[in-house]
Amino acid sequence: MTDDDGEPRWDGFGSDEERLSRQRQGVLNELTREITAGHELHGRIVRVEAFFTATDDVIVRLEDDTFALVHPTWIRRAERPGYPETTMLGSADAAKAFMSRWEERY
């Protein structure tokens, strides 16, 4: 689904637009604080790739060039085990297909 202007709600995937760099870094900083040893993403995120504008959900690229959906909690410190919630997505094509399906839900 799209926003009220007909634009997709996922923003940033495959883009290196300067306007996204501070947002990417801010979310990455928060995820670095939240994700502790034992979490499946600990030490594996190399970049925040896309932002869902209707929620705090983001797509991240991992060091093995796969992708995951993450819902930051914005707690500003280490999270308890199991958080932030994460869904492994796989390849870039799998991430894009996931984003298309996600759009339909909102």
Secondary structure, DSSP 4 states (H G I P E B T S, - for coil): -B-TTS-BSEE-TT---GGGHHHHHHHHHHHHHH--TTSTTTTTEEEEEEEETTSS-EEEEETTS-EEEEE----SSPPPTT-SEEEEEESHHHHHHHHHHHHHH-
